[in-house]
Amino acid sequence: MEATKTKIHIIGGGNLGVALAIGISKFSSNSLVTITRRNVQHIKYLESPAIRVSSDNTFEISQADIILLTIKPYQVDTVLQEILPHVTNKIIASAVSGLSNDMLEQKTNYAHSTVRIMPNIAAQFGESATCISFSEKSRVGGQKILELFSQLGTAFIIEEKLMDASTILGACGTAYALRYIRAAMQAGIEIGFDAPTALAIASQTVKGAAQMTLDEKIHPEQLIDRVTTPLGCTIVGLNEMEHQGFSSSLIKGIRTSFDKIKEL
């Protein structure tokens, strides 16, 4: 007999919501996804046996097991006022920047299990780095969210005070990594490759380097040592990048993004 599917209701069909819908449909075979967006034409292409789309945030929401909020902060109150009359004792997981668990509990009248999440758009490919926090009251719901997002990449339970930092490192960090790949691609073209080949080499090299750190769990500098030899071309390139502020500019960029999120 087929197992009962977990019904997941995503409110917010922007980039993150779409990435989660696709990722869940691919990598969580025991799930059925509903995703909503006011202008539903933008997400109609997602319709499949595993994904339903609607312009109505309350569409069959009473049947959902998990509700994921992937909306903007200014939309939270309006959306909650709309859906709360239709739901009872749900797991509500929020990817809304700046919305604390305490605030979400208050806004949902302490009637639901509330969890704070920060995934990234690589969830679409099963490669998100998702950070999760929840209170003791919501531990059971939090564990279910952990199980779900562990299928979409790596998932970490962290202290809530680190959620803003996780947004910068794990979500904004996607853009920082892609900017490195773009720069490496441009350099590859300058030294002789055509654009598609340069992009493929740069992308695979980053993927391989990341896999090394994940598998070996050692400091990146120890891995760097393996590809640097005395009087070699790697070390002179690294030294020139550092002279030009490579590490310091990245650290400053992350810090600037973190300072900005504190203002929101």
C-alpha positions as a Python dict, from the first residue, in 0.01 Angstrom:
ca = {
    (1, 'M'): (0, 0, 0),
    (2, 'E'): (136, 342, -96),
    (3, 'A'): (247, 558, 197),
    (4, 'T'): (46, 869, 271),
    (5, 'K'): (216, 1168, 114),
    (6, 'T'): (326, 1467, 320),
    (7, 'K'): (140, 1771, 191),
    (8, 'I'): (353, 2082, 173),
    (9, 'H'): (198, 2421, 102),
    (10, 'I'): (441, 2691, -17),
    (11, 'I'): (314, 3048, -3),
    (12, 'G'): (524, 3268, -227),
    (13, 'G'): (612, 3165, -581),
    (14, 'G'): (924, 3375, -618),
    (15, 'N'): (1274, 3240, -682),
    (16, 'L'): (1310, 3066, -345),
    (17, 'G'): (958, 2926, -336),
    (18, 'V'): (994, 2786, -687),
    (19, 'A'): (1335, 2634, -604),
    (20, 'L'): (1186, 2462, -298),
    (21, 'A'): (886, 2334, -493),
    (22, 'I'): (1107, 2182, -762),
    (23, 'G'): (1355, 2044, -512),
    (24, 'I'): (1091, 1882, -293),
    (25, 'S'): (919, 1729, -595),
    (26, 'K'): (1252, 1583, -713),
    (27, 'F'): (1414, 1470, -390),
    (28, 'S'): (1129, 1410, -146),
    (29, 'S'): (926, 1146, -327),
    (30, 'N'): (681, 1110, -41),
    (31, 'S'): (567, 1473, -69),
    (32, 'L'): (296, 1655, -260),
    (33, 'V'): (356, 2026, -311),
    (34, 'T'): (116, 2315, -354),
    (35, 'I'): (269, 2653, -437),
    (36, 'T'): (80, 2981, -457),
    (37, 'R'): (142, 3314, -623),
    (38, 'R'): (-101, 3595, -693),
    (39, 'N'): (5, 3614, -1056),
    (40, 'V'): (-22, 3240, -1105),
    (41, 'Q'): (74, 3256, -1473),
    (42, 'H'): (436, 3298, -1362),
    (43, 'I'): (437, 2952, -1203),
    (44, 'K'): (196, 2760, -1427),
    (45, 'Y'): (489, 2578, -1585),
    (46, 'L'): (549, 2400, -1252),
    (47, 'E'): (224, 2203, -1271),
    (48, 'S'): (287, 1830, -1257),
    (49, 'P'): (159, 1526, -1069),
    (50, 'A'): (383, 1631, -777),
    (51, 'I'): (320, 2009, -785),
    (52, 'R'): (-7, 2199, -783),
    (53, 'V'): (-21, 2574, -839),
    (54, 'S'): (-281, 2829, -737),
    (55, 'S'): (-338, 3201, -705),
    (56, 'D'): (-529, 3137, -381),
    (57, 'N'): (-314, 3114, -68),
    (58, 'T'): (-587, 2913, 106),
    (59, 'F'): (-625, 2654, -172),
    (60, 'E'): (-666, 2322, 16),
    (61, 'I'): (-439, 2462, 289),
    (62, 'S'): (-648, 2292, 557),
    (63, 'Q'): (-512, 1960, 428),
    (64, 'A'): (-147, 2067, 445),
    (65, 'D'): (94, 1911, 691),
    (66, 'I'): (359, 2179, 650),
    (67, 'I'): (324, 2542, 543),
    (68, 'L'): (636, 2717, 410),
    (69, 'L'): (639, 3097, 398),
    (70, 'T'): (871, 3227, 125),
    (71, 'I'): (733, 3580, 113),
    (72, 'K'): (859, 3932, 179),
    (73, 'P'): (853, 4072, 535),
    (74, 'Y'): (588, 4329, 446),
    (75, 'Q'): (353, 4053, 327),
    (76, 'V'): (357, 3848, 649),
    (77, 'D'): (66, 4007, 835),
    (78, 'T'): (-162, 4008, 531),
    (79, 'V'): (-86, 3646, 447),
    (80, 'L'): (-129, 3521, 803),
    (81, 'Q'): (-461, 3704, 841),
    (82, 'E'): (-571, 3532, 522),
    (83, 'I'): (-467, 3175, 604),
    (84, 'L'): (-500, 3140, 983),
    (85, 'P'): (-880, 3103, 983),
    (86, 'H'): (-835, 2796, 759),
    (87, 'V'): (-565, 2604, 950),
    (88, 'T'): (-537, 2420, 1280),
    (89, 'N'): (-225, 2286, 1450),
    (90, 'K'): (8, 2306, 1148),
    (91, 'I'): (385, 2323, 1113),
    (92, 'I'): (457, 2673, 982),
    (93, 'A'): (814, 2726, 865),
    (94, 'S'): (923, 3076, 774),
    (95, 'A'): (1206, 3180, 542),
    (96, 'V'): (1116, 3547, 598),
    (97, 'S'): (1422, 3755, 682),
    (98, 'G'): (1406, 3919, 1023),
    (99, 'L'): (1095, 3734, 1141),
    (100, 'S'): (1193, 3568, 1469),
    (101, 'N'): (1035, 3256, 1609),
    (102, 'D'): (890, 3459, 1894),
    (103, 'M'): (730, 3700, 1649),
    (104, 'L'): (594, 3417, 1435),
    (105, 'E'): (450, 3242, 1741),
    (106, 'Q'): (275, 3563, 1844),
    (107, 'K'): (143, 3629, 1495),
    (108, 'T'): (5, 3273, 1474),
    (109, 'N'): (-158, 3298, 1819),
    (110, 'Y'): (65, 3024, 1966),
    (111, 'A'): (-161, 2770, 1795),
    (112, 'H'): (94, 2613, 1562),
    (113, 'S'): (441, 2464, 1558),
    (114, 'T'): (665, 2741, 1424),
    (115, 'V'): (1010, 2698, 1272),
    (116, 'R'): (1253, 2944, 1121),
    (117, 'I'): (1441, 2831, 810),
    (118, 'M'): (1698, 2977, 575),
    (119, 'P'): (1751, 2759, 267),
    (120, 'N'): (1896, 2876, -62),
    (121, 'I'): (1794, 2837, -424),
    (122, 'A'): (2029, 2541, -477),
    (123, 'A'): (1751, 2339, -309),
    (124, 'Q'): (1622, 2298, -663),
    (125, 'F'): (1923, 2074, -729),
    (126, 'G'): (1933, 1904, -388),
    (127, 'E'): (2231, 2117, -284),
    (128, 'S'): (2094, 2378, -41),
    (129, 'A'): (2273, 2465, 281),
    (130, 'T'): (1968, 2514, 504),
    (131, 'C'): (1983, 2654, 856),
    (132, 'I'): (1695, 2582, 1094),
    (133, 'S'): (1600, 2707, 1439),
    (134, 'F'): (1301, 2642, 1663),
    (135, 'S'): (1193, 2659, 2025),
    (136, 'E'): (1155, 2361, 2254),
    (137, 'K'): (778, 2392, 2214),
    (138, 'S'): (818, 2328, 1841),
    (139, 'R'): (1080, 2052, 1863),
    (140, 'V'): (867, 1783, 1698),
    (141, 'G'): (778, 2014, 1409),
    (142, 'G'): (1138, 2130, 1387),
    (143, 'Q'): (1262, 1774, 1349),
    (144, 'K'): (1016, 1717, 1065),
    (145, 'I'): (1144, 2028, 891),
    (146, 'L'): (1500, 1904, 944),
    (147, 'E'): (1411, 1571, 782),
    (148, 'L'): (1254, 1748, 484),
    (149, 'F'): (1542, 1986, 419),
    (150, 'S'): (1803, 1715, 471),
    (151, 'Q'): (1668, 1574, 144),
    (152, 'L'): (1742, 1904, -30),
    (153, 'G'): (2110, 1927, 62),
    (154, 'T'): (2261, 1978, 405),
    (155, 'A'): (2053, 2101, 698),
    (156, 'F'): (2183, 2244, 1024),
    (157, 'I'): (2006, 2325, 1350),
    (158, 'I'): (2153, 2651, 1478),
    (159, 'E'): (2083, 2903, 1752),
    (160, 'E'): (1828, 3157, 1640),
    (161, 'K'): (2067, 3444, 1709),
    (162, 'L'): (2270, 3315, 1412),
    (163, 'M'): (1984, 3313, 1162),
    (164, 'D'): (2071, 3654, 1015),
    (165, 'A'): (2430, 3541, 974),
    (166, 'S'): (2311, 3221, 806),
    (167, 'T'): (2114, 3430, 558),
    (168, 'I'): (2432, 3607, 455),
    (169, 'L'): (2666, 3307, 451),
    (170, 'G'): (2428, 3046, 312),
    (171, 'A'): (2180, 3238, 96),
    (172, 'C'): (2364, 3552, -15),
    (173, 'G'): (2672, 3331, -31),
    (174, 'T'): (2531, 3167, -344),
    (175, 'A'): (2574, 3498, -528),
    (176, 'Y'): (2927, 3543, -392),
    (177, 'A'): (3030, 3197, -514),
    (178, 'L'): (2873, 3262, -855),
    (179, 'R'): (3058, 3591, -882),
    (180, 'Y'): (3386, 3401, -831),
    (181, 'I'): (3286, 3157, -1105),
    (182, 'R'): (3205, 3445, -1338),
    (183, 'A'): (3543, 3606, -1273),
    (184, 'A'): (3725, 3275, -1325),
    (185, 'M'): (3533, 3227, -1650),
    (186, 'Q'): (3636, 3574, -1771),
    (187, 'A'): (3997, 3500, -1685),
    (188, 'G'): (3971, 3168, -1868),
    (189, 'I'): (3858, 3349, -2182),
    (190, 'E'): (4150, 3589, -2147),
    (191, 'I'): (4399, 3302, -2141),
    (192, 'G'): (4251, 3127, -2442),
    (193, 'F'): (3932, 2929, -2373),
    (194, 'D'): (3597, 2988, -2540),
    (195, 'A'): (3324, 3102, -2300),
    (196, 'P'): (3131, 2773, -2261),
    (197, 'T'): (3447, 2575, -2193),
    (198, 'A'): (3581, 2834, -1948),
    (199, 'L'): (3249, 2831, -1762),
    (200, 'A'): (3239, 2452, -1749),
    (201, 'I'): (3595, 2427, -1615),
    (202, 'A'): (3546, 2703, -1356),
    (203, 'S'): (3215, 2560, -1236),
    (204, 'Q'): (3340, 2202, -1206),
    (205, 'T'): (3656, 2318, -1031),
    (206, 'V'): (3453, 2501, -766),
    (207, 'K'): (3225, 2199, -728),
    (208, 'G'): (3526, 1971, -685),
    (209, 'A'): (3692, 2200, -432),
    (210, 'A'): (3370, 2222, -231),
    (211, 'Q'): (3334, 1843, -235),
    (212, 'M'): (3687, 1809, -99),
    (213, 'T'): (3611, 2032, 200),
    (214, 'L'): (3281, 1854, 267),
    (215, 'D'): (3432, 1506, 249),
    (216, 'E'): (3759, 1566, 429),
    (217, 'K'): (3633, 1820, 685),
    (218, 'I'): (3968, 1991, 721),
    (219, 'H'): (4076, 2353, 694),
    (220, 'P'): (4079, 2473, 330),
    (221, 'E'): (4441, 2584, 369),
    (222, 'Q'): (4547, 2221, 417),
    (223, 'L'): (4384, 2137, 84),
    (224, 'I'): (4542, 2442, -80),
    (225, 'D'): (4881, 2310, 28),
    (226, 'R'): (4823, 2004, -190),
    (227, 'V'): (4816, 2211, -507),
    (228, 'T'): (5088, 2462, -424),
    (229, 'T'): (5450, 2371, -494),
    (230, 'P'): (5769, 2572, -440),
    (231, 'L'): (5831, 2819, -722),
    (232, 'G'): (5503, 2704, -881),
    (233, 'C'): (5234, 2890, -1071),
    (234, 'T'): (4964, 2832, -808),
    (235, 'I'): (5139, 3011, -524),
    (236, 'V'): (5228, 3316, -729),
    (237, 'G'): (4864, 3344, -839),
    (238, 'L'): (4739, 3311, -482),
    (239, 'N'): (4987, 3568, -356),
    (240, 'E'): (4887, 3817, -626),
    (241, 'M'): (4517, 3769, -539),
    (242, 'E'): (4592, 3838, -175),
    (243, 'H'): (4798, 4146, -266),
    (244, 'Q'): (4490, 4269, -455),
    (245, 'G'): (4267, 4210, -152),
    (246, 'F'): (4090, 3886, -251),
    (247, 'S'): (4021, 3751, 99),
    (248, 'S'): (3975, 4088, 265),
    (249, 'S'): (3727, 4208, 1),
    (250, 'L'): (3520, 3891, 39),
    (251, 'I'): (3518, 3922, 418),
    (252, 'K'): (3426, 4290, 393),
    (253, 'G'): (3147, 4209, 148),
    (254, 'I'): (2998, 3948, 381),
    (255, 'R'): (3028, 4188, 675),
    (256, 'T'): (2861, 4468, 476),
    (257, 'S'): (2571, 4239, 385),
    (258, 'F'): (2539, 4137, 749),
    (259, 'D'): (2528, 4501, 861),
    (260, 'K'): (2259, 4567, 600),
    (261, 'I'): (2034, 4282, 717),
    (262, 'K'): (2048, 4424, 1069),
    (263, 'E'): (1893, 4744, 934),
    (264, 'L'): (1592, 4566, 779),
}
